[in-house]
């Protein structure tokens, strides 16, 4: 087999791997090049989150200055989309890896289809600051969501991380998200696609191609 034939075979297998691995185990996983973020800077701004890449926003991350001394960040589900909120307080829930996002939730969580705060930062009279929310003091965490696509509901999670100060209650980037490719199918928080058959095939082809092209030592 010629090098060009091997290269074409590898390229074809790799293409299938790239197209199939995201769906190989029923999970679509995204690392956005431009990471949505929220901040307690006090300067109002909105950031769209497009879960499935169809150029239609599914959620809005909003940093807003609601009052003179209180800054807050909120997550807004658009249309019939939903987010997982805490039952013990009015904030977006900070879910644990291994939790389940589905029609039935752990009792400490509940579904919300309205604007829900991620966190607040208040400046007190003595100029000391006070934070509140479920991400305070945590370097990272997970937000559960449900979103509508083609009239069907899909469950997913987002990971938020503050790699600077280690406090995702102050500001954080949405570094990744994932959702089940089958409607109404629960997803495990933190779950990502396992290597598909085509991904393994592409790796095998790449290995054989490298062996084929390696100079002989004899």
Beta strands, then each sheet from edge to edge (+ up, - down):
strand 1: 27-30
strand 2: 37-38
strand 3: 45-49
strand 4: 59-65
strand 5: 70-77
strand 6: 82-86
strand 7: 100-101
strand 8: 109-112
strand 9: 116-123
strand 10: 129-133
strand 11: 140-149
strand 12: 152-161
strand 13: 172-180
strand 14: 187-188
sheet 1: 1+ 13- 2+
sheet 2: 1+ 13- 12+ 11- 6+ 8-
sheet 3: 3+ 4- 5+ 9- 10+
sheet 4: 7+ 14-
end
